[in-house]
């Protein structure tokens, strides 16, 4: 608890400040994987739905593939013509034509390949673009609970690494299936036309490609998922430790060596998984390569015998062996597709886990837009319990709150009213539920029971976006982006003019400071604004709220140890910000409490007292106790100074 002119129950830190416990819990959605999930048609259709918008481009790509497959069966026939006809008969003109045909076919196939690769790259990148956009927009809709129970690094990994891993499906797997299928079909037609007996011998080897791929496929599916999870864990660890705040903690507490060892452990786990994944593919390649030699060996053995008997030409044997490459290579790749698809589906499963996670707070289908508001707020018998596994992000952990009800309610049957333009102070001991009240008003959560109204409208009947357009929050721990001062201010109102920006910063008593910076308003504030003092960040946050010009203000007053000048400037800026607005303030300053139109006293999730300062003091209840504990010395000192 702070002494002097500090804060109300100053031991509380960041009450109402969003960053308080974000990212501290490691539980995250959908990671209780219980083994390979069987690939069903519905899942395949869902994956293909990302490909279907580009059907026209795919059609051109498939035409290119068909042309390449058709032209690809011609070179061995030309070689057979050279060996069996042009050379034995000494026909130079035929030799020129056949050799020229080989070169021309190669050029034509490569030109078609360039077009195919361009379209393939373009379409695959569009699919990744669409998937990232969908995932990002979905994550924006997720409720606050999701972000208090999910590590930031895990979220970034899903959006970045997992989506990037999908590219192999778009660029390789689908194209590979079509290409290899057409190549195998064209090759089978030709080799059965050349000699059906040799063709049957070649085809007998094909089934042996399937068994090793199925065994390795299941193994690779499991490794693929584990690898993505280890990558996410490593990324989350790096984001926390290599962040400026994390690095400060590392240096202050001398944990550099321990953190390096922890990083090495995670890095080694990822390395081992990658090695195992690479070796699984290598063993498969070894098996397929060995099997692919058996076919040509049979052809040389049986074809050589037929040639000795003058029943088959050497050119036909050579052409046939050349076709076996066109047969076994695509068959092996088709067998490998099973492995790749299993690995890709494991990645899709992780992405779909997020996309299938529904926000706790959603707009109703009939929700309407709140165009204007007077700022008349009512809490009507509101009770609230945080979702399973979550605690009150702004108050004490559940274990230290025995005063809460047996049902685990953070708020219980709370009723109060804030009239337009009123200033209401929330006070009470730590864990009383003050921050919970401030989270329910902008619909970060919805009440478990009861309702909250704004100008008579149930908040659940309003769209979240239109509701929050009329609300601004200023928290103790101000968050600023790693961007310029101007960009941070414009985040509240992108269309604001320079004159409006300057008016807001002057009202927040921060304009002169900004002008003194090396690049003025274009100065980059740095990662989480560590270049700025606490008071400077708070005044920038106030200027940002002023620029938004909200009708309703939610404020968690600062309790940090500021110098007298910063304290005065912030108090003046807050006074300007609250003037004429409906303000709900988690109050730490005596001046705010004394000037409040109404003081709400919370304890154990209940509203135990409500009234003005003088009224509550006369009642001699919890408010009077807290007041005398915190501010009796301040008042006595001020009285002696005036005397």
C-alpha positions as CSV (number, residue, x, y, z in Angstrom):
1,X,0.0,0.0,0.0
2,X,1.4,3.3,-1.0
3,X,1.9,6.2,1.4
4,X,1.6,9.9,0.8
5,X,-0.5,11.1,-2.0
6,X,-0.1,7.9,-4.0
7,X,-2.9,5.5,-4.9
8,X,-5.9,3.8,-3.5
9,X,-4.8,0.4,-2.3
10,X,-1.5,1.0,-4.1
11,X,-0.3,-2.6,-3.7
12,X,-2.5,-3.5,-6.6
13,X,-0.6,-3.4,-9.9
14,X,-2.2,-2.9,-13.3
15,X,-5.7,-3.4,-12.2
16,X,-7.7,-2.9,-15.3
17,X,-4.5,-3.1,-17.4
18,X,-4.8,-5.7,-20.1
19,X,-1.2,-6.8,-20.1
20,X,-1.3,-8.1,-16.5
21,X,-1.5,-11.8,-17.0
22,X,-1.6,-12.2,-20.8
23,X,0.6,-15.0,-21.9
24,X,1.5,-16.3,-18.4
25,X,-0.5,-19.5,-18.7
26,X,0.7,-22.2,-21.1
27,X,-2.6,-23.9,-21.7
28,X,-3.7,-23.3,-25.3
29,X,-6.6,-24.4,-27.3
30,X,-6.7,-27.7,-29.1
31,X,-3.4,-29.1,-28.3
32,X,-4.5,-32.3,-26.6
33,X,-3.7,-34.5,-29.6
34,X,-4.6,-38.1,-29.1
35,X,-2.9,-39.6,-32.2
36,X,-3.3,-39.5,-35.9
37,X,-6.8,-38.4,-37.0
38,X,-8.3,-40.4,-39.8
39,X,-8.5,-38.4,-43.0
40,X,-12.2,-38.4,-44.0
41,X,-14.0,-36.9,-47.0
42,X,-15.3,-33.9,-45.1
43,X,-11.8,-32.9,-44.1
44,X,-10.5,-33.3,-47.6
45,X,-13.4,-31.3,-49.0
46,X,-12.6,-28.6,-46.5
47,X,-9.0,-28.4,-47.6
48,X,-10.0,-28.4,-51.3
49,X,-12.4,-25.5,-50.6
50,X,-9.3,-23.3,-50.5
51,X,-8.3,-24.4,-54.0
52,X,-11.7,-24.1,-55.7
53,X,-11.9,-20.3,-56.0
54,X,-9.0,-20.6,-58.5
55,X,-10.5,-23.3,-60.7
56,X,-9.8,-21.4,-63.9
57,X,-6.1,-21.2,-63.2
58,X,-6.1,-24.8,-62.1
59,X,-7.7,-25.8,-65.4
60,X,-4.9,-24.1,-67.3
61,X,-2.3,-25.8,-65.1
62,X,-3.9,-29.2,-65.7
63,X,-3.9,-28.6,-69.5
64,X,-0.2,-27.8,-69.2
65,X,0.3,-31.0,-67.2
66,X,-1.6,-33.0,-69.8
67,X,0.4,-31.5,-72.6
68,X,3.6,-32.2,-70.8
69,X,2.6,-35.8,-70.1
70,X,1.6,-36.4,-73.7
71,X,4.8,-34.9,-75.1
72,X,6.9,-36.8,-72.5
73,X,6.2,-40.2,-74.0
74,X,7.5,-39.2,-77.4
75,X,11.3,-39.0,-76.8
76,X,11.9,-42.8,-76.2
77,X,10.0,-43.4,-79.5
78,X,12.3,-41.0,-81.3
79,X,15.3,-42.7,-79.7
80,X,14.0,-46.1,-80.9
81,X,13.6,-44.7,-84.4
82,X,17.2,-43.5,-84.4
83,X,18.6,-46.8,-83.2
84,X,16.3,-49.2,-85.2
85,X,15.9,-47.2,-88.4
86,X,18.0,-44.1,-89.0
87,X,21.3,-45.6,-88.1
88,X,20.9,-49.1,-89.5
89,X,19.6,-47.8,-92.9
90,X,22.0,-44.8,-93.0
91,X,19.1,-42.3,-93.5
92,X,20.8,-39.0,-92.6
93,X,17.7,-36.9,-93.3
94,X,15.6,-39.1,-90.9
95,X,18.4,-38.9,-88.3
96,X,18.3,-35.1,-88.5
97,X,14.6,-35.0,-88.2
98,X,14.6,-37.4,-85.2
99,X,17.4,-35.6,-83.4
100,X,15.8,-32.2,-84.2
101,X,12.5,-33.6,-82.8
102,X,14.3,-34.5,-79.5
103,X,15.6,-30.9,-79.1
104,X,12.3,-29.3,-80.2
105,X,10.3,-31.5,-77.8
106,X,12.6,-30.5,-74.9
107,X,12.2,-26.8,-75.7
108,X,8.4,-27.0,-76.0
109,X,8.1,-29.1,-72.8
110,X,10.3,-26.6,-70.9
111,X,8.3,-23.6,-72.2
112,X,5.0,-25.2,-71.0
113,X,6.8,-25.9,-67.7
114,X,7.6,-22.2,-67.2
115,X,4.0,-21.3,-67.7
116,X,2.8,-24.1,-65.4
117,X,5.3,-23.1,-62.7
118,X,4.3,-19.4,-62.8
119,X,0.6,-20.3,-62.5
120,X,1.3,-22.8,-59.8
121,X,3.4,-20.3,-57.7
122,X,0.7,-17.6,-58.2
123,X,-2.2,-19.8,-57.1
124,X,-0.3,-21.4,-54.2
125,X,0.6,-18.0,-52.8
126,X,-3.0,-16.8,-53.2
127,X,-4.1,-19.8,-51.2
128,X,-1.6,-19.0,-48.4
129,X,-2.8,-15.4,-48.6
130,X,-6.4,-16.4,-48.2
131,X,-5.7,-18.8,-45.4
132,X,-3.5,-16.3,-43.4
133,X,-6.2,-13.6,-43.8
134,X,-9.0,-16.0,-42.7
135,X,-7.0,-17.1,-39.7
136,X,-5.9,-13.6,-38.7
137,X,-9.5,-12.2,-38.9
138,X,-10.8,-15.2,-36.9
139,X,-8.2,-14.6,-34.2
140,X,-9.3,-10.9,-34.1
141,X,-12.8,-12.2,-33.2
142,X,-11.5,-14.4,-30.4
143,X,-12.5,-13.4,-26.8
144,X,-10.1,-12.1,-24.2
145,X,-10.1,-15.5,-22.6
146,X,-8.4,-17.0,-25.6
147,X,-5.5,-14.5,-25.3
148,X,-5.2,-15.0,-21.5
149,X,-4.8,-18.7,-22.0
150,X,-2.7,-18.9,-25.2
151,X,1.0,-18.0,-25.6
152,X,1.6,-15.3,-28.1
153,X,4.4,-17.3,-29.7
154,X,2.0,-20.2,-30.3
155,X,-0.5,-17.9,-32.0
156,X,2.2,-16.5,-34.3
157,X,3.5,-20.0,-35.1
158,X,0.0,-21.1,-36.3
159,X,-0.4,-18.0,-38.5
160,X,3.1,-18.1,-39.9
161,X,4.8,-21.5,-39.6
162,X,1.7,-23.7,-40.0
163,X,0.3,-21.8,-42.9
164,X,3.7,-21.8,-44.6
165,X,3.8,-25.5,-44.2
166,X,0.6,-25.8,-46.2
167,X,2.5,-24.4,-49.3
168,X,3.9,-27.8,-50.0
169,X,0.4,-29.1,-50.5
170,X,-0.5,-26.2,-52.9
171,X,2.7,-26.3,-54.9
172,X,3.6,-29.9,-54.8
173,X,1.1,-32.4,-53.6
174,X,-1.9,-31.6,-55.8
175,X,0.2,-30.9,-58.9
176,X,2.2,-34.0,-58.2
177,X,-1.0,-36.2,-58.1
178,X,-2.3,-34.9,-61.4
179,X,1.1,-34.9,-63.1
180,X,2.1,-38.3,-62.0
181,X,-1.3,-39.8,-62.7
182,X,-1.3,-38.5,-66.3
183,X,2.3,-39.6,-66.8
184,X,1.6,-43.1,-65.6
185,X,-1.5,-43.4,-67.8
186,X,0.3,-42.2,-70.9
187,X,3.2,-44.4,-70.2
188,X,1.1,-47.5,-69.7
189,X,-0.7,-46.9,-73.0
190,X,2.6,-46.7,-74.9
191,X,4.4,-49.7,-73.2
192,X,1.4,-52.0,-73.7
193,X,1.5,-50.9,-77.4
194,X,5.2,-51.7,-77.7
195,X,5.1,-55.2,-76.0
196,X,2.3,-56.4,-73.7
197,X,4.5,-59.1,-72.2
198,X,7.2,-56.7,-71.1
199,X,4.5,-54.3,-69.9
200,X,3.0,-56.9,-67.6
201,X,6.4,-57.7,-66.1
202,X,7.0,-54.0,-65.5
203,X,3.6,-53.5,-63.9
204,X,4.1,-56.5,-61.5
205,X,6.7,-54.4,-59.6
206,X,4.3,-51.5,-59.0
207,X,2.4,-52.9,-55.9
208,X,5.6,-53.2,-54.0
209,X,5.8,-49.4,-53.9
210,X,2.8,-49.1,-51.6
211,X,3.6,-51.0,-48.4
212,X,6.7,-49.0,-47.3
213,X,4.9,-45.7,-48.0
214,X,2.0,-46.6,-45.7
215,X,4.3,-47.6,-42.9
216,X,6.5,-44.5,-43.2
217,X,3.3,-42.3,-43.8
218,X,1.9,-43.0,-40.3
219,X,5.3,-42.3,-38.8
220,X,5.8,-39.1,-40.7
221,X,2.2,-37.9,-39.8
222,X,3.1,-38.1,-36.1
223,X,6.5,-36.5,-36.5
224,X,5.1,-33.7,-38.6
225,X,2.7,-32.7,-35.9
226,X,5.3,-33.0,-33.2
227,X,7.7,-30.8,-35.2
228,X,5.1,-28.0,-35.6
229,X,4.4,-28.1,-31.9
230,X,8.1,-27.9,-31.0
231,X,8.6,-25.1,-33.4
232,X,5.7,-23.2,-31.8
233,X,7.2,-23.8,-28.4
234,X,10.6,-22.6,-29.4
235,X,9.2,-19.5,-31.0
236,X,7.1,-18.7,-27.9
237,X,10.2,-19.1,-25.7
238,X,12.2,-16.8,-28.0
239,X,9.5,-14.2,-28.1
240,X,9.3,-14.0,-24.3
241,X,13.1,-14.2,-23.6
242,X,14.3,-11.9,-26.4
243,X,11.6,-9.3,-25.8
244,X,13.0,-6.2,-24.0
245,X,11.0,-6.9,-20.9
246,X,12.1,-10.6,-20.8
247,X,15.7,-9.6,-21.4
248,X,15.6,-7.1,-18.5
249,X,14.4,-9.9,-16.2
250,X,17.0,-12.2,-17.5
251,X,19.8,-9.7,-16.7
252,X,18.4,-8.5,-13.4
253,X,17.9,-12.0,-12.0
254,X,21.1,-13.5,-13.6
255,X,19.2,-16.2,-15.5
256,X,21.1,-15.9,-18.8
257,X,22.8,-19.3,-18.4
258,X,19.6,-21.1,-17.3
259,X,17.7,-19.6,-20.2
260,X,20.4,-20.5,-22.7
261,X,20.2,-24.1,-21.4
262,X,16.4,-24.1,-21.6
263,X,16.7,-22.8,-25.2
264,X,19.3,-25.4,-26.0
265,X,17.0,-28.2,-24.7
266,X,14.1,-27.0,-26.9
267,X,16.4,-26.5,-29.9
268,X,17.8,-30.0,-29.5
269,X,14.3,-31.5,-29.3
270,X,13.4,-29.8,-32.6
271,X,16.7,-30.9,-34.2
272,X,16.1,-34.5,-33.2
273,X,12.6,-34.4,-34.6
274,X,13.8,-32.9,-37.9
275,X,16.5,-35.6,-38.2
276,X,14.0,-38.4,-37.5
277,X,11.7,-36.9,-40.1
278,X,14.5,-36.6,-42.7
279,X,15.6,-40.2,-42.0
280,X,12.1,-41.5,-42.3
281,X,11.9,-40.1,-45.8
282,X,15.4,-41.4,-46.6
283,X,14.5,-45.0,-45.6
284,X,11.4,-44.7,-47.8
285,X,13.6,-43.4,-50.7
286,X,16.0,-46.3,-50.2
287,X,13.2,-48.9,-50.3
288,X,11.6,-47.3,-53.4
289,X,14.9,-46.9,-55.2
290,X,15.8,-50.6,-54.6
291,X,12.4,-51.7,-55.8
292,X,12.6,-49.5,-58.9
293,X,15.8,-51.3,-60.0
294,X,13.9,-54.6,-60.2
295,X,11.7,-53.6,-63.1
296,X,14.6,-52.6,-65.5
297,X,16.5,-55.7,-64.5
298,X,13.5,-57.9,-65.5
299,X,13.2,-56.1,-68.8
300,X,16.9,-56.4,-69.6
301,X,16.7,-60.1,-68.7
302,X,13.6,-61.0,-70.6
303,X,14.1,-58.4,-73.4
304,X,17.7,-59.5,-73.8
305,X,16.6,-63.1,-74.2
306,X,14.0,-62.0,-76.9
307,X,16.6,-59.9,-78.7
308,X,19.0,-62.9,-78.8
309,X,16.2,-64.9,-80.4
310,X,15.7,-62.0,-82.9
311,X,12.2,-61.5,-81.6
312,X,12.8,-58.0,-80.2
313,X,15.0,-55.0,-81.4
314,X,17.6,-53.4,-79.1
315,X,16.0,-50.0,-79.7
316,X,12.7,-51.3,-78.4
317,X,14.4,-52.6,-75.2
318,X,16.2,-49.3,-74.7
319,X,12.9,-47.4,-75.3
320,X,11.1,-49.7,-72.9
321,X,13.6,-49.2,-70.1
322,X,13.4,-45.4,-70.7
323,X,9.6,-45.7,-70.2
324,X,10.1,-47.5,-67.0
325,X,11.6,-44.3,-65.6
326,X,8.4,-42.6,-66.6
327,X,6.4,-45.3,-64.9
328,X,8.3,-46.0,-61.7
329,X,9.3,-42.4,-60.8
330,X,5.7,-41.1,-60.9
331,X,4.4,-44.3,-59.1
332,X,7.0,-43.7,-56.4
333,X,6.0,-40.1,-56.1
334,X,2.3,-41.0,-56.0
335,X,3.1,-43.4,-53.2
336,X,5.0,-40.6,-51.5
337,X,2.0,-38.3,-51.9
338,X,0.3,-40.4,-49.3
339,X,3.1,-39.6,-46.9
340,X,3.0,-35.9,-47.8
341,X,-0.8,-35.7,-47.5
342,X,-0.7,-37.2,-44.0
343,X,1.9,-34.7,-42.9
344,X,0.0,-31.8,-44.6
345,X,-3.2,-32.9,-43.0
346,X,-1.5,-32.8,-39.6
347,X,-0.7,-29.2,-40.2
348,X,-4.2,-28.4,-41.4
349,X,-5.6,-30.0,-38.2
350,X,-3.7,-27.4,-36.2
351,X,-5.0,-24.6,-38.3
352,X,-8.5,-25.9,-38.2
353,X,-8.3,-26.2,-34.5
354,X,-8.0,-22.4,-34.3
355,X,-10.6,-21.8,-37.0
356,X,-13.1,-24.1,-35.3
357,X,-12.6,-22.4,-31.9
358,X,-15.6,-20.2,-31.3
359,X,-15.3,-16.9,-29.4
360,X,-17.0,-16.8,-26.0
361,X,-18.5,-13.4,-27.1
362,X,-20.2,-13.3,-30.5
363,X,-22.5,-10.9,-32.2
364,X,-26.1,-12.1,-32.5
365,X,-27.4,-12.5,-36.0
366,X,-29.9,-9.7,-35.3
367,X,-27.4,-7.4,-33.5
368,X,-27.8,-3.8,-34.5
369,X,-25.3,-1.0,-34.9
370,X,-25.1,1.6,-32.1
371,X,-24.8,4.9,-34.1
372,X,-24.9,7.3,-31.1
373,X,-25.1,7.0,-27.4
374,X,-25.8,9.3,-24.4
375,X,-23.7,7.1,-22.1
376,X,-26.4,5.9,-19.8
377,X,-25.1,2.6,-18.3
378,X,-27.0,0.1,-16.1
379,X,-25.8,-3.1,-14.5
380,X,-28.9,-5.2,-13.6
381,X,-28.3,-8.1,-11.2
382,X,-25.1,-9.0,-13.0
383,X,-23.2,-12.1,-11.9
384,X,-20.2,-13.3,-13.7
385,X,-17.8,-16.3,-13.6
386,X,-14.7,-16.4,-15.7
387,X,-14.5,-19.3,-18.2
388,X,-13.1,-22.6,-17.0
389,X,-9.4,-22.4,-16.6
390,X,-9.3,-18.6,-16.5
391,X,-9.0,-16.2,-13.6
392,X,-9.9,-12.6,-13.2
393,X,-7.1,-11.0,-15.3
394,X,-7.0,-7.9,-13.1
395,X,-7.5,-9.2,-9.6
396,X,-5.9,-11.7,-7.3
397,X,-5.6,-15.4,-8.2
398,X,-8.7,-17.5,-7.2
399,X,-6.7,-19.2,-4.5
400,X,-6.2,-15.9,-2.7
401,X,-9.8,-14.9,-2.9
402,X,-11.7,-16.9,-0.2
403,X,-14.3,-14.2,-0.1
404,X,-15.7,-15.2,-3.5
405,X,-18.8,-17.3,-3.6
406,X,-18.6,-21.1,-3.6
407,X,-19.8,-20.9,-7.2
408,X,-16.5,-19.1,-8.2
409,X,-18.3,-15.9,-9.2
410,X,-16.1,-12.9,-9.8
411,X,-19.2,-10.7,-9.6
412,X,-22.5,-11.6,-7.8
413,X,-25.8,-9.8,-8.2
414,X,-24.2,-6.4,-8.9
415,X,-26.7,-3.6,-9.7
416,X,-25.9,0.1,-10.3
417,X,-26.6,2.9,-12.7
418,X,-24.3,5.5,-14.3
419,X,-26.2,8.5,-15.8
420,X,-24.9,10.3,-18.9
421,X,-21.8,12.4,-18.0
422,X,-21.4,11.0,-14.5
423,X,-18.0,10.1,-13.1
424,X,-18.1,6.9,-11.1
425,X,-15.2,5.6,-9.0
426,X,-14.7,1.9,-8.3
427,X,-13.0,1.2,-5.0
428,X,-12.4,-1.9,-2.9
429,X,-9.7,-4.3,-1.8
430,X,-7.7,-6.4,-4.2
431,X,-9.8,-9.1,-5.8
432,X,-13.0,-7.3,-5.2
433,X,-14.1,-7.4,-8.9
434,X,-13.3,-3.9,-10.0
435,X,-11.5,-4.9,-13.2
436,X,-14.2,-7.4,-14.0
437,X,-16.7,-4.6,-14.1
438,X,-14.5,-2.7,-16.5
439,X,-14.2,-5.8,-18.7
440,X,-17.9,-6.4,-19.0
441,X,-18.8,-2.9,-20.2
442,X,-17.0,-3.2,-23.5
443,X,-18.0,-6.8,-23.8
444,X,-14.7,-8.4,-23.4
445,X,-16.9,-11.0,-21.6
446,X,-20.7,-11.4,-21.3
447,X,-22.4,-11.7,-17.9
448,X,-23.1,-15.1,-16.6
449,X,-26.5,-13.9,-15.5
450,X,-28.3,-10.5,-15.4
451,X,-27.7,-7.9,-18.1
452,X,-25.9,-4.6,-18.9
453,X,-27.7,-1.9,-20.8
454,X,-26.5,1.2,-22.6
455,X,-29.2,3.8,-23.2
456,X,-31.7,0.9,-22.6
457,X,-30.1,-1.4,-25.1
458,X,-28.9,-4.8,-23.8
459,X,-25.2,-4.9,-24.8
460,X,-25.7,-8.3,-26.3
461,X,-28.1,-6.8,-28.8
462,X,-25.4,-4.5,-30.1
463,X,-22.5,-5.3,-32.5
464,X,-19.2,-5.4,-30.6
465,X,-17.5,-3.0,-33.1
466,X,-20.2,-0.3,-32.8
467,X,-20.3,-0.6,-29.0
468,X,-16.5,-0.2,-28.7
469,X,-16.5,2.7,-31.1
470,X,-18.0,4.8,-28.3
471,X,-15.6,3.5,-25.5
472,X,-12.0,4.3,-24.8
473,X,-9.8,2.7,-22.1
474,X,-6.7,4.1,-20.4
475,X,-4.9,1.4,-18.4
476,X,-2.0,1.6,-16.0
477,X,0.4,-0.3,-18.3
478,X,0.1,1.6,-21.5
479,X,0.7,-0.5,-24.7
480,X,2.3,1.4,-27.6
481,X,3.3,-0.2,-30.9
482,X,6.9,-0.2,-32.2
483,X,6.0,2.7,-34.5
484,X,6.2,6.4,-34.6
485,X,4.4,8.6,-32.1
486,X,2.0,9.8,-34.9
487,X,1.2,6.2,-35.9
488,X,0.4,5.2,-32.3
489,X,-1.9,8.2,-32.0
490,X,-3.6,7.6,-35.3
491,X,-4.5,4.0,-34.2
492,X,-7.4,5.5,-32.3
493,X,-8.6,7.6,-35.2
494,X,-6.9,6.9,-38.6
495,X,-8.5,9.9,-40.3
496,X,-7.4,12.5,-37.7
497,X,-5.8,15.7,-39.1
498,X,-2.5,17.2,-37.8
499,X,-4.5,19.9,-36.1
500,X,-6.6,17.3,-34.3
501,X,-3.6,15.4,-33.2
502,X,-1.9,18.4,-31.9
503,X,-5.0,19.5,-30.0
504,X,-5.2,16.1,-28.3
505,X,-1.5,16.1,-27.4
506,X,-1.7,19.6,-26.0
507,X,-4.7,18.7,-23.9
508,X,-2.7,15.7,-22.6
509,X,0.3,17.9,-21.8
510,X,2.5,15.9,-24.1
511,X,2.9,18.1,-27.2
512,X,6.0,20.0,-26.0
513,X,7.7,16.7,-25.1
514,X,7.0,15.2,-28.5
515,X,8.3,18.3,-30.2
516,X,11.6,17.9,-28.3
517,X,12.1,14.3,-29.6
518,X,14.7,13.9,-32.4
519,X,12.1,13.4,-35.2
520,X,9.1,14.9,-33.3
521,X,5.9,13.1,-34.1
522,X,7.8,10.8,-36.5
523,X,10.0,9.5,-33.7
524,X,9.8,5.7,-33.2
525,X,8.9,4.9,-29.6
526,X,10.7,1.5,-29.6
527,X,9.6,-2.0,-28.6
528,X,6.7,-1.5,-26.1
529,X,7.8,2.1,-25.8
530,X,10.7,1.3,-23.5
531,X,12.3,4.6,-24.6
532,X,9.7,6.6,-22.8
533,X,9.1,7.0,-19.1
534,X,5.9,5.8,-17.5
535,X,4.4,9.2,-17.3
536,X,5.2,10.0,-20.9
537,X,3.5,6.7,-22.0
538,X,0.5,7.4,-19.9
539,X,0.1,10.9,-21.3
540,X,0.4,9.5,-24.9
541,X,-2.4,7.0,-24.0
542,X,-4.5,9.9,-22.7
543,X,-3.9,11.8,-25.9
544,X,-4.8,8.7,-27.9
545,X,-8.1,8.4,-26.0
546,X,-8.8,12.2,-26.5
547,X,-8.2,11.8,-30.2
548,X,-10.9,9.0,-30.3
549,X,-13.3,11.4,-28.5
550,X,-15.4,8.6,-26.9
551,X,-18.7,9.1,-25.1
552,X,-17.7,6.5,-22.4
553,X,-14.3,6.3,-20.7
554,X,-12.9,3.4,-18.7
555,X,-9.9,4.4,-16.7
556,X,-7.5,2.6,-14.4
557,X,-5.6,5.4,-12.7
558,X,-1.9,5.0,-12.4
559,X,-0.3,4.1,-9.1
560,X,3.3,4.1,-10.2
561,X,5.8,6.2,-8.4
562,X,5.9,9.3,-10.6
563,X,7.7,12.5,-9.9
564,X,5.6,15.4,-8.8
565,X,5.6,17.1,-12.3
566,X,4.5,14.0,-14.1
567,X,1.9,13.3,-11.5
568,X,0.5,16.8,-11.9
569,X,0.5,16.7,-15.7
570,X,-1.2,13.3,-15.8
571,X,-3.9,14.5,-13.3
572,X,-4.5,17.6,-15.4
573,X,-4.7,15.5,-18.6
574,X,-7.1,13.0,-17.0
575,X,-9.3,15.8,-15.8
576,X,-9.6,17.1,-19.4
577,X,-10.2,13.6,-20.7
578,X,-13.1,12.8,-18.3
579,X,-14.8,16.2,-18.6
580,X,-18.3,15.8,-20.1
581,X,-18.0,12.0,-20.5
582,X,-19.5,9.0,-18.8
583,X,-16.4,7.8,-16.8
584,X,-15.9,4.5,-15.0
585,X,-12.7,4.8,-13.0
586,X,-10.8,2.3,-10.9
587,X,-9.8,5.0,-8.5
588,X,-6.4,5.2,-6.7
589,X,-6.3,8.9,-6.2
590,X,-8.0,10.8,-3.4
591,X,-8.8,13.7,-5.8
592,X,-10.7,11.3,-8.1
593,X,-12.7,9.8,-5.3
594,X,-13.6,13.2,-3.8
595,X,-14.9,14.5,-7.2
596,X,-16.8,11.4,-8.2
597,X,-20.5,11.7,-8.6
598,X,-20.8,8.2,-7.3
599,X,-18.5,5.8,-5.5
600,X,-19.1,2.1,-5.9
601,X,-17.5,-0.1,-3.2
602,X,-16.9,-3.7,-4.2
603,X,-15.9,-6.6,-1.9
604,X,-15.7,-10.2,-2.8
605,X,-17.6,-9.7,-6.1
606,X,-20.5,-7.9,-4.4
607,X,-21.5,-4.2,-4.4
608,X,-21.5,-3.5,-0.7
609,X,-21.8,0.3,-0.7
610,X,-22.7,3.1,-3.1
611,X,-22.8,6.9,-2.6
612,X,-20.8,10.0,-2.4
613,X,-17.7,10.5,-0.3
614,X,-19.4,12.2,2.7
615,X,-22.3,9.7,2.8
616,X,-20.0,6.7,2.8
617,X,-17.8,8.1,5.5
618,X,-20.8,8.7,7.7
619,X,-21.9,5.1,7.3
620,X,-18.7,3.8,8.8
621,X,-18.6,0.8,6.5
622,X,-15.9,-0.7,4.3
623,X,-15.3,2.5,2.4
624,X,-14.6,4.4,5.7
625,X,-12.2,1.7,6.8
626,X,-10.3,1.8,3.5
627,X,-10.3,5.6,3.5
628,X,-8.8,5.9,6.9
629,X,-6.3,3.2,6.2
630,X,-5.1,4.9,3.0
631,X,-5.6,8.6,3.3
632,X,-5.9,9.7,6.9
633,X,-2.3,10.7,7.0
634,X,-2.6,12.5,3.7
635,X,-5.5,14.6,4.9
636,X,-3.8,15.3,8.2
637,X,-0.6,16.4,6.5
638,X,-2.5,18.7,4.1
639,X,-4.5,20.2,7.1
640,X,-1.3,21.0,9.0
641,X,0.3,22.5,5.9
642,X,-2.7,24.9,5.4
643,X,-2.5,25.8,9.1
